[in-house]
Amino acid sequence: MAPETALEPRAPPLQPLRSKHTSNFPALLEQLGISILVSTYQAGKLVVLRSDGTAAVNTHFRDFKRPMGLAADRTRLALGTAQELRLFRNMPPVCRRLEPPGRHDACYLPRAAHATGDIDIHEMAWAGDELWFVNTRFSCLCTLDGVHSFVPRWRPPFVTALAPEDRCHLNGLGLAPGERGGTTPQGYVTALAAIDTPQGWRAHKRDGGVLLDVPDGTVIVGGLSMPHSPRLHAGKLWVLESGKGGLGIVDPPAGRYQCVAELPGFTRGLDFVGNLAFVGLSQVRESAVFSGIPIAERALAERNCGVWVVDITTGRPVAFLRFEDGVQEVFAVQVLPGLRYPEVAPDDPQLLADSYDLPSAALEDVPPALRRAGTTVANDAAAH
C-alpha cells in the first residue's frame, strides 16, 4: 500500500508508543528462540519485538523516515525508507559493549544508504547475495548496482511503460527458497489491479487484486481485495487478502484462493515459523486509500494494529501483540530465527565510530591489544 502519509501529509504522532500482548506471547518468542522486526511507516519506526526473559515483551523502537519493506537474516538487514534503501550487517562481537551486559545476541550496524529517490519501496527479498525489491511507483521489481538509483529487472506484462505513475500498485514479493541472483528468480508478486493507467488501481481496490507468477507474469488468481505478502511455506502458497483481513492459501492450478483465517485488522506483513504464521495487522482509518474495502466497513473498535500469531493447521489465533496510541499501521513483519535479543543501529556515536568489520585476511594483521583498548574489530564470519 502507498503510505497514507504520502497522500495525506500529517504531523508525526505525539501519542505514547504503547503495546499490550497476550500472556503467552513472550513465552512463545522464548520457546521458538526468535525475535521479530516490524516496520511502521505511519509512526516512522522499526520495531524489534523481543522477550525480556520474564513475562513481558520488550518493544524496541528505532526511528527511520517512512520505513516499509525489509529483508533480514542472521547476517544482514535491508530496510526501504522514504528515499533510500538502508543496509546493515550483524556484528555479534559488538554485543559485548551493549547494555545490559550479556543480554544481546546480535547487533546490526549500518553499512550503506543507497539513494533510490521516492520510489515507494514495498516488499523485498534476498536471492542469494542479490536484493530484489518492489518499486511501486514505477510498477516493477528492481535490484541495485551501486551506480544507478535502481535497476529495473521485471514488471507485469500488462504494464507497458516505466513511469513513476503507480499504475497497478505492485506491492508484495515472495521468492522461492534457495533462489540465487543473476537472473530473474522464481517467485510471486501481488498487485491491487491488473491495470495500465496512472493510479488506475484505485478504482479497483475492493476486488481487483491479483497474484502473479514471476517471471512469466501469469495471473494465478484475481478478484482479491488489496492482496499483499505472497509467501511459500510448508509446500503451500500463502497470501494475505488485506482488504478483508484474511490469511489464505492459493491453489495455482485451480486459480483459487481459500481463506484460512480472518483477523481483526488490515493484514499486511507475513512470516512463518513451523505451523505458526506471524501476521501484521493495521487498524486503517477512513481515507482515500482505504475507503470502500470490507475491512474499513467494520467498526473502528473491531480493527487492530499489531502482530497476530495464527496456527495454520487450525486457522485460529494463538497469541497477539497489539499496538496502541502512536502506532496504527504495520507494513512488514520479519522473524529473526535464532536471535532472541538483537539490537539495530545503536544510538551510540562512539560505538559506531570504533566498530570495524574487516575481511578475514586483514583481521590477521590487527594487534590483539586493539581489542583490549575498547575497539571492536570483527570479520564476516563473526555473524554466522
N, C-alpha and C positions, 0 to 999 in steps of 0.2 A: 504494500500500500504506500502511496505517496504520503509522506508525513503531513498531518493536518497543519502543523506549524508552517509548512512551506506554502500552504494555500491560504491560511487564515492566521497571520502573524499575531502572536500574543506574548506577553511578558512571561519569563520563566516562573514556574510555580513557587509560591512562597510557603506553601504548606510543609509541615514536617514530613520526613521520609520514614513512614512507619509501616510495619507489616505484622500480620498475625498468621499463625500456622497451626495445623493440627498437631496434636501431641506426638504423633509418630513420625513427623517429617524429619526432625534432626536425627532420630534413630535410624531412619531409612538411609540418610546420607552416610552415617557411620557404617552401617551394615554393608552397604554397597561399595564403600571406600571411594566416594565421589564427592565432587563439588559441582556447582552449576553456574555458568555465566548467563546473564540476562542483559540484553540491551533494551533501553527505552529512550527513543528519540524525543518523545514528548517531555520527559524530565531531563534529558541531556546527561544520562548516566549509563555507565556499565556497572552492573551489579554482580558481585560474587556472593553466591549463597553457599555457606559452609557451616558445618556443625561446630559448635564451640566446645564439644565434648561433654556437654551436660544435656539439659532438656530444651535447649534453645538453638535457633539458627542465627548465625552471625551474618547480617546483610551488610556487605562491604561495598560502598559506593565510590566510583571514580568518575570524574567529570570529563565529558567529551562533547563536542558540538555535534548534535544530531546523530548519535551513534545508531547504526541499524544492523546490517549484515555482519556476521562474524564467523570465523572458522578457526578452530583451535584443537590442539592435541597436547601431548606431554612436552613437546619441544618448542612449539610456535603458536602464535596467535596473530590473526589478521582481523582488523576492525574497519568497517566502512563508516566514514563520518561525512559531514556536510560537503566538503570539497577535497577530502584526502582519503587515502587508504593507508591506515597506520599498521605497521608491522612490529611485532615483539618476539623476543626469544627468551626461553626459560633458562635462567642461570641458578640452579639449585645451591651452589656454594654461597650465594648472596644471602640465603635464608639464615645463615649463622649470625648475620648482623641485624636481623629484624626483631622487633618486639611483638609479643613476648618471646623470650629465648626458647628455642626448641619447638616452637609451635608450627611454623610454616614448613611446607614440603615442596614449594615451587615459588619462583619469583620471575615474572615476565617483565623484562626490561625493554624499553623502546629501542628499535634498531633503524627504522626508516619511516618517513612520512612522504608518500608519493602523491603529488598534487594531480588530481584527476579532473578538477573542475566540478561544477554542480551537475552530476550525472545521476543522482538519486540511487546510490548503490543499495541493492537489496541483498538477497541471499548469496552466499559464496561457499566454495568448497575447494579442497585441495585435490589435484590429480597428480600424484607423486609430489614433486617439488614445485609444480606449477599451480598458481592460484587462479581459479576461474571465478568470475563474479557477474552478477546480473546488473547491467547498465540499463536501468528502467527508462530514463529519459530518451535514450537512443534505441530502445527496444531490441537489445542484443546481449549476447554473452561476450565477455572480454577477458583478456589477460593483460599483464604488464610486461614491458620490455626494458624499463629503466630509462627510456628516452621520451616516449610519447605519453600523452595524457592517459591513453588506454589503447589497446589493440583489439578492434572488433574481430571476433572469431566465428560467430554463428548468430543467426537471427531466424525467427519463424518464417517459413516460406511465404506467408501472406503479407509480411511486412516488406514493402518494395523499395524503401529508401532508408538511408542512415541519417536521421534527422532528430534533433532534440525536442520531439513532439509527444513523447509518452503515448504512442498510438494504442497499444494493446495492454499496457501496464503489465509487462513481463515482470515477475517478482520472485517466484520460488525456484530453487535449484537443488536437485539431488543427484549425485553421481553414483554409479555402480561401484561397489567396493573393489579396491585394487586397481582402479584406473590410473594410468600414467599420463604425463603431459606429452606434448609434441603434436598430437593430432586431436581432433575433437573427440572428447571422451563419451562413453555411453552413459546416458542418464535421462533425466526428466526435468521439465520446467512447467510452471503454471503461469497463466496469463488471465486477466479479467475479461477478455473478449478476443475473439479471432477477428480483429478489425484493423484497418489500414488508414485511418484518418486521424488527424491530430486530436488527442484526448478523446478518441472515439469510444473507448471502453466505458466512459461514464454513463452512457445511455443504456448499457447492458450489464451493469454491475450486479443486479439482482439475480440473474440466472444465465449470464452469458459466458461464464468462466470455462476455461479449457485446461486440460492436462495434455502436454505434448511430449512425444518421444524425441530424444536427442541422440544422434544427429539428424535422423531422416525427417523430422518435423511433422510426423503424423499426429493428428488429433486422436488421442486414445479415448478420451471421454469428454463430453461437453455438457452444457446445461447446469454447470456448478455455480454456486453463489460465492463469488470472491475467493477462489481457492488459493492456498499457499502451501509451502513446505512439503513438496514431494520427497519421500524417503523410501529406500529399500531396506527392509528389516525382516529377518526370520522368514525369508523366502516370499515375502509379500510386498506389494507396492502400496504405500500408505500416502494419504494426502489429507490436508485439513480443508474442510468446506467452511471457511471462516465466517461467511455471511449467515450461516445457520448455527454456528458454534459447534461444528461437527468434526470428529475424527473418524476416518474411514479407510477402507481398502478398495483398491481398484482391480477389476478383472480385465486385463488388457484385451484378450481375445474377444470377450463379450462386449467390451466397451461399456462396462457398468460400474458404478460407484455404489458401495454398500456402507452405510453409516454403522460404526461400531460403538461410538459414544457421542452423546450430545451434552455439551458442557455449558456452564453459565457465563459465557463471555465470547467475544470475538476471538476465535482460535487462530494463533499465528506464532510460529516458532515451535519446533518439534525435534526431540531426540529420544533415544531408547537405551535402556539397559535391561537385557533379558526380556522378561514378559511385561516390563513396565514402560509406559510412554510418558515422557515429561513434556507437557503441552503448555505453551504460553497463552494466557488469556488477557484480553483488553476489554476495558469497560465500554468503550466507544460512546461518545455523546453525539447528539444530533448535529450534523454538519453537512456540508456539500458532499463530503466524501462518503459518509456512512448512511445518509438518509436513503430510505427505500429498500433496505435489506432486512431480512427476517429478524436478525438478532437485535436491530435497533428498534424493533416494534415491541420488544419486551420492556417491562418497567425497569427504570434505572437501577432499582434495588436488586433486580434479578441478574444484573450484569456485573461481573467481577474482573479484577485485574490481578494477575499473579501467575503462579506455576501450579498446574494441577497434575497429579500423578494418577495414571489410569492403568489398570490391569487389562492388558489387551486380550487376555483369554476370556474375560467376562464382560468387558466394556464398562466396568464400574470404577469410579474414582476411589482411590485408597488413601490419599493424603493430598494436602494442598498447602501452599503459602500464598496468602492474599496481601497485596499491597494496598495501602490506604492513603488518603490525602494526596500527597505530592506526586504519586505515580498512578496514572490512569491507563497507560497503553504500554504494551510489551511488543517488541519486534522479534528478536531472536532468542532462542534457548539452546544452549550447548552444554552437554555433560562433559566434565573432565574426569575420565576414568583413572583411578589410582592416585588422584590428588585430592586430599581431604581439606587442605587449608592453604590454598595458593594466594599469592599477592600479585597484583597487576600494577605496573607503572608506579612504584612507590613515590610518594610525595616527599622526597628527601634529596635535595640537590647534591649533597655531599656523597650520598650513596651512588647516585648516577655518575658523579664525577670520577670516582675511583673504583669502578667495577668494569673489568675488561674481559671480553670474550675473544680468545685468540685461537688460531689453528693449533692443532696438536704439536706440530713440528716446532712452532715458535715457543710453545709453552716450556719446552725442554731448556730454553735459554733464560728463563725467568728465575732469578735467585730465590730460594726458599724464604729468605729473610723478608722479601717484599710482602709475602702473605702475612707474616707476623707483624708487619707495620700497619695493618688495617686495610690494606688494599686487596680487593678480590680479583683474582685472575683465574679464569677457567677456560676450558676448551669445549668444542662441540659435543664431545662425548658425555659431558657432565649432566646433560639434560635427559639422557636415555636411561 
